[in-house]
Amino acid sequence: MKDGIHPNYRDVCFVDLSNGFKFVTRSCAPTKESIKMEDGRELPLFKLETTSESHPFYTGQQKSVDTLGGRVEKFRNKFAQFSKK
């Protein structure tokens, strides 16, 4: 491989700012901060607003807005008198 053309691919600690959840994965994400892990390693730190630990879709707290079913029933009620029998 040529030197100087590849991104800096290394272990990075990602932290969810909403609940403090941390996970380590390999990434090229640019960082300016670092964090000391429990095992003694010092890793680059990348802060995230939301992750699978805090996103409503993945936590099961997402509220379903069922507007389609209401529209269909409204249409059927409105035009029921015009239906062929």
OpenMM code with the backbone's topology and positions (N, CA, C; nanometers):
from openmm import Vec3, app, unit

residues = "MET LYS ASP GLY ILE HIS PRO ASN TYR ARG ASP VAL CYS PHE VAL ASP LEU SER ASN GLY PHE LYS PHE VAL THR ARG SER CYS ALA PRO THR LYS GLU SER ILE LYS MET GLU ASP GLY ARG GLU LEU PRO LEU PHE LYS LEU GLU THR THR SER GLU SER HIS PRO PHE TYR THR GLY GLN GLN LYS SER VAL ASP THR LEU GLY GLY ARG VAL GLU LYS PHE ARG ASN LYS PHE ALA GLN PHE SER LYS LYS".split()
positions = [
    Vec3(0.0842, -0.1185, 0.0000),
    Vec3(0.0000, 0.0000, 0.0000),
    Vec3(0.0884, 0.1243, 0.0000),
    Vec3(0.0394, 0.2288, -0.0625),
    Vec3(0.1140, 0.3540, -0.0649),
    Vec3(0.0990, 0.4262, 0.0678),
    Vec3(0.2051, 0.4914, 0.1096),
    Vec3(0.2014, 0.5694, 0.2329),
    Vec3(0.1343, 0.7036, 0.2092),
    Vec3(0.0581, 0.7507, 0.3095),
    Vec3(0.0036, 0.8849, 0.3079),
    Vec3(-0.1266, 0.9032, 0.2319),
    Vec3(-0.1835, 0.7972, 0.1742),
    Vec3(-0.3080, 0.8155, 0.0996),
    Vec3(-0.4287, 0.7513, 0.1696),
    Vec3(-0.4044, 0.6744, 0.2738),
    Vec3(-0.5127, 0.6049, 0.3423),
    Vec3(-0.5544, 0.6793, 0.4697),
    Vec3(-0.6832, 0.6754, 0.5036),
    Vec3(-0.7282, 0.7430, 0.6263),
    Vec3(-0.6777, 0.6715, 0.7505),
    Vec3(-0.6805, 0.7429, 0.8609),
    Vec3(-0.6353, 0.6890, 0.9891),
    Vec3(-0.7444, 0.5990, 1.0459),
    Vec3(-0.7351, 0.4687, 1.0209),
    Vec3(-0.8352, 0.3705, 1.0636),
    Vec3(-0.7891, 0.3092, 1.1945),
    Vec3(-0.8646, 0.3360, 1.3031),
    Vec3(-0.8224, 0.2909, 1.4355),
    Vec3(-0.9444, 0.2692, 1.5236),
    Vec3(-0.9210, 0.2144, 1.6447),
    Vec3(-1.0298, 0.1980, 1.7418),
    Vec3(-1.0745, 0.3355, 1.7899),
    Vec3(-1.2065, 0.3571, 1.7936),
    Vec3(-1.2635, 0.4832, 1.8397),
    Vec3(-1.3763, 0.4518, 1.9368),
    Vec3(-1.3857, 0.5281, 2.0446),
    Vec3(-1.4942, 0.5134, 2.1402),
    Vec3(-1.6046, 0.6126, 2.1050),
    Vec3(-1.7249, 0.5603, 2.0808),
    Vec3(-1.8414, 0.6435, 2.0525),
    Vec3(-1.9249, 0.6525, 2.1795),
    Vec3(-1.9681, 0.7739, 2.2150),
    Vec3(-2.0457, 0.7955, 2.3374),
    Vec3(-2.1781, 0.8617, 2.3014),
    Vec3(-2.2882, 0.8036, 2.3520),
    Vec3(-2.4214, 0.8610, 2.3350),
    Vec3(-2.4390, 0.9682, 2.4419),
    Vec3(-2.4569, 1.0934, 2.4008),
    Vec3(-2.4672, 1.2043, 2.4959),
    Vec3(-2.5975, 1.2028, 2.5751),
    Vec3(-2.7009, 1.1354, 2.5248),
    Vec3(-2.8286, 1.1360, 2.5952),
    Vec3(-2.8327, 1.0405, 2.7140),
    Vec3(-2.7554, 0.9312, 2.7083),
    Vec3(-2.7593, 0.8362, 2.8203),
    Vec3(-2.6226, 0.7840, 2.8637),
    Vec3(-2.5157, 0.8278, 2.8000),
    Vec3(-2.3827, 0.7872, 2.8416),
    Vec3(-2.3372, 0.6516, 2.7904),
    Vec3(-2.4137, 0.5870, 2.7044),
    Vec3(-2.3779, 0.4566, 2.6495),
    Vec3(-2.2513, 0.4692, 2.5654),
    Vec3(-2.1558, 0.3780, 2.5862),
    Vec3(-2.0288, 0.3796, 2.5139),
    Vec3(-2.0116, 0.2496, 2.4370),
    Vec3(-1.9524, 0.2604, 2.3188),
    Vec3(-1.9111, 0.1407, 2.2465),
    Vec3(-1.7873, 0.1731, 2.1653),
    Vec3(-1.7056, 0.0717, 2.1451),
    Vec3(-1.5790, 0.0867, 2.0733),
    Vec3(-1.5886, 0.0100, 1.9426),
    Vec3(-1.5492, 0.0759, 1.8366),
    Vec3(-1.5438, 0.0124, 1.7053),
    Vec3(-1.4315, 0.0773, 1.6257),
    Vec3(-1.3978, 0.0181, 1.5145),
    Vec3(-1.2936, 0.0747, 1.4295),
    Vec3(-1.3563, 0.1770, 1.3386),
    Vec3(-1.2893, 0.2919, 1.3212),
    Vec3(-1.3452, 0.4001, 1.2427),
    Vec3(-1.2363, 0.4946, 1.1933),
    Vec3(-1.2737, 0.5735, 1.0927),
    Vec3(-1.1878, 0.6802, 1.0406),
    Vec3(-1.2402, 0.8162, 1.0862),
    Vec3(-1.3393, 0.8178, 1.1749),
    Vec3(-1.4024, 0.9420, 1.2184),
    Vec3(-1.2986, 1.0366, 1.2791),
    Vec3(-1.3017, 1.1634, 1.2360),
    Vec3(-1.2059, 1.2600, 1.2917),
    Vec3(-1.2451, 1.2988, 1.4344),
    Vec3(-1.1491, 1.3002, 1.5239),
    Vec3(-1.1755, 1.3359, 1.6636),
    Vec3(-1.0666, 1.4284, 1.7151),
    Vec3(-1.1042, 1.5087, 1.8155),
    Vec3(-1.0070, 1.5961, 1.8814),
    Vec3(-0.9908, 1.5596, 2.0280),
    Vec3(-1.0884, 1.4854, 2.0823),
    Vec3(-1.0854, 1.4477, 2.2230),
    Vec3(-1.0492, 1.3007, 2.2368),
    Vec3(-1.0095, 1.2632, 2.3581),
    Vec3(-0.9831, 1.1221, 2.3866),
    Vec3(-1.0440, 1.0881, 2.5221),
    Vec3(-1.0582, 0.9577, 2.5467),
    Vec3(-1.1187, 0.9097, 2.6706),
    Vec3(-1.0375, 0.7916, 2.7210),
    Vec3(-1.0265, 0.7816, 2.8515),
    Vec3(-0.9559, 0.6697, 2.9146),
    Vec3(-1.0589, 0.5608, 2.9431),
    Vec3(-1.0393, 0.4432, 2.8862),
    Vec3(-1.1325, 0.3326, 2.9031),
    Vec3(-1.1046, 0.2587, 3.0334),
    Vec3(-1.1987, 0.1727, 3.0727),
    Vec3(-1.1854, 0.0962, 3.1974),
    Vec3(-1.0671, -0.0003, 3.1942),
    Vec3(-1.0315, -0.0472, 3.0743),
    Vec3(-0.9204, -0.1418, 3.0624),
    Vec3(-0.7844, -0.0730, 3.0524),
    Vec3(-0.7824, 0.0613, 3.0641),
    Vec3(-0.6574, 0.1358, 3.0637),
    Vec3(-0.6189, 0.1978, 2.9296),
    Vec3(-0.6874, 0.1593, 2.8225),
    Vec3(-0.6560, 0.2160, 2.6911),
    Vec3(-0.7065, 0.3594, 2.6827),
    Vec3(-0.6353, 0.4422, 2.6106),
    Vec3(-0.6824, 0.5770, 2.5816),
    Vec3(-0.7193, 0.5807, 2.4340),
    Vec3(-0.8481, 0.6065, 2.4078),
    Vec3(-0.8995, 0.6023, 2.2712),
    Vec3(-0.9539, 0.7375, 2.2293),
    Vec3(-0.9545, 0.7638, 2.0999),
    Vec3(-1.0199, 0.8853, 2.0504),
    Vec3(-1.1688, 0.8790, 2.0840),
    Vec3(-1.2283, 0.9950, 2.1139),
    Vec3(-1.3683, 1.0022, 2.1549),
    Vec3(-1.4506, 1.0722, 2.0481),
    Vec3(-1.5622, 1.0093, 2.0092),
    Vec3(-1.6558, 1.0682, 1.9140),
    Vec3(-1.7921, 1.0733, 1.9817),
    Vec3(-1.8494, 1.1939, 1.9952),
    Vec3(-1.9766, 1.2108, 2.0656),
    Vec3(-2.0927, 1.2054, 1.9666),
    Vec3(-2.1975, 1.1313, 2.0059),
    Vec3(-2.3166, 1.1148, 1.9233),
    Vec3(-2.4394, 1.1654, 1.9972),
    Vec3(-2.5357, 1.2204, 1.9248),
    Vec3(-2.6610, 1.2666, 1.9855),
    Vec3(-2.7523, 1.1497, 2.0192),
    Vec3(-2.7557, 1.0503, 1.9332),
    Vec3(-2.8431, 0.9346, 1.9559),
    Vec3(-2.7795, 0.8091, 1.8981),
    Vec3(-2.8058, 0.6966, 1.9615),
    Vec3(-2.7588, 0.5669, 1.9142),
    Vec3(-2.8755, 0.4696, 1.9238),
    Vec3(-2.8492, 0.3431, 1.8977),
    Vec3(-2.9546, 0.2425, 1.9084),
    Vec3(-3.0025, 0.2270, 2.0524),
    Vec3(-2.9223, 0.2691, 2.1486),
    Vec3(-2.9615, 0.2610, 2.2895),
    Vec3(-3.0596, 0.3699, 2.3297),
    Vec3(-3.0670, 0.4793, 2.2537),
    Vec3(-3.1549, 0.5888, 2.2926),
    Vec3(-3.2587, 0.6253, 2.1866),
    Vec3(-3.2469, 0.5712, 2.0655),
    Vec3(-3.3420, 0.6059, 1.9601),
    Vec3(-3.4760, 0.5361, 1.9856),
    Vec3(-3.5880, 0.6085, 1.9782),
    Vec3(-3.7190, 0.5497, 2.0079),
    Vec3(-3.7542, 0.4279, 1.9227),
    Vec3(-3.7088, 0.4220, 1.7991),
    Vec3(-3.7396, 0.3067, 1.7147),
    Vec3(-3.6789, 0.1794, 1.7721),
    Vec3(-3.5551, 0.1853, 1.8183),
    Vec3(-3.4857, 0.0673, 1.8683),
    Vec3(-3.5202, 0.0348, 2.0129),
    Vec3(-3.5648, 0.1326, 2.0900),
    Vec3(-3.5997, 0.1073, 2.2293),
    Vec3(-3.7441, 0.0640, 2.2468),
    Vec3(-3.8242, 0.0728, 2.1404),
    Vec3(-3.9636, 0.0311, 2.1482),
    Vec3(-4.0557, 0.1383, 2.2020),
    Vec3(-4.0091, 0.2593, 2.2128),
    Vec3(-4.0898, 0.3683, 2.2666),
    Vec3(-4.1466, 0.4581, 2.1582),
    Vec3(-4.1285, 0.4184, 2.0310),
    Vec3(-4.1778, 0.5003, 1.9211),
    Vec3(-4.3298, 0.4943, 1.9168),
    Vec3(-4.3896, 0.6077, 1.9001),
    Vec3(-4.5344, 0.6172, 1.8923),
    Vec3(-4.5753, 0.6072, 1.7454),
    Vec3(-4.6650, 0.5166, 1.7160),
    Vec3(-4.7121, 0.4987, 1.5802),
    Vec3(-4.8282, 0.5939, 1.5533),
    Vec3(-4.8161, 0.6696, 1.4477),
    Vec3(-4.9217, 0.7621, 1.4088),
    Vec3(-4.9994, 0.6948, 1.2965),
    Vec3(-5.1168, 0.6438, 1.3288),
    Vec3(-5.1960, 0.5697, 1.2321),
    Vec3(-5.2955, 0.6630, 1.1657),
    Vec3(-5.2483, 0.7423, 1.0709),
    Vec3(-5.3364, 0.8335, 1.0004),
    Vec3(-5.3949, 0.7691, 0.8762),
    Vec3(-5.3278, 0.6686, 0.8207),
    Vec3(-5.3763, 0.6053, 0.6994),
    Vec3(-5.5073, 0.5315, 0.7251),
    Vec3(-5.5157, 0.4572, 0.8344),
    Vec3(-5.6384, 0.3843, 0.8660),
    Vec3(-5.7552, 0.4790, 0.8855),
    Vec3(-5.7349, 0.5906, 0.9493),
    Vec3(-5.8401, 0.6886, 0.9689),
    Vec3(-5.8857, 0.7495, 0.8385),
    Vec3(-5.7957, 0.7715, 0.7471),
    Vec3(-5.8300, 0.8288, 0.6170),
    Vec3(-5.9137, 0.7315, 0.5344),
    Vec3(-5.8754, 0.6050, 0.5390),
    Vec3(-5.9491, 0.5048, 0.4624),
    Vec3(-6.0920, 0.4938, 0.5143),
    Vec3(-6.1099, 0.4881, 0.6449),
    Vec3(-6.2441, 0.4792, 0.7026),
    Vec3(-6.3261, 0.6034, 0.6720),
    Vec3(-6.2646, 0.7184, 0.6761),
    Vec3(-6.3344, 0.8436, 0.6441),
    Vec3(-6.3808, 0.8417, 0.4985),
    Vec3(-6.2945, 0.7937, 0.4081),
    Vec3(-6.3304, 0.7847, 0.2663),
    Vec3(-6.4466, 0.6886, 0.2458),
    Vec3(-6.4390, 0.5728, 0.3083),
    Vec3(-6.5461, 0.4730, 0.2932),
    Vec3(-6.6787, 0.5256, 0.3451),
    Vec3(-6.6769, 0.5928, 0.4586),
    Vec3(-6.7994, 0.6485, 0.5144),
    Vec3(-6.8568, 0.7574, 0.4247),
    Vec3(-6.7711, 0.8398, 0.3686),
    Vec3(-6.8150, 0.9521, 0.2864),
    Vec3(-6.8790, 0.9047, 0.1565),
    Vec3(-6.8236, 0.8001, 0.0957),
    Vec3(-6.8706, 0.7558, -0.0344),
    Vec3(-6.9472, 0.6223, -0.0295),
    Vec3(-6.9900, 0.5812, 0.0861),
    Vec3(-7.0658, 0.4565, 0.0991),
    Vec3(-7.1982, 0.4628, 0.0238),
    Vec3(-7.2578, 0.5792, 0.0189),
    Vec3(-7.3867, 0.5932, -0.0473),
    Vec3(-7.3767, 0.5765, -0.1984),
    Vec3(-7.2584, 0.5918, -0.2559),
    Vec3(-7.2405, 0.5819, -0.4007),
    Vec3(-7.1962, 0.4435, -0.4450),
    Vec3(-7.1776, 0.3517, -0.3519),
    Vec3(-7.1286, 0.2192, -0.3876),
    Vec3(-7.2331, 0.1406, -0.4651),
    Vec3(-7.1872, 0.0546, -0.5549),
    Vec3(-7.2773, -0.0312, -0.6330),
    Vec3(-7.3261, -0.1440, -0.5468),
    Vec3(-7.4492, -0.1773, -0.5611),
    Vec3(-7.5054, -0.2862, -0.4794),
    Vec3(-7.5437, -0.4029, -0.5646),
] * unit.nanometer
topology = app.Topology()
chain = topology.addChain("A")
for resn in residues:
    res = topology.addResidue(resn, chain)
    for name in ("N", "CA", "C"):
        topology.addAtom(name, app.Element.getBySymbol(name[0]), res)
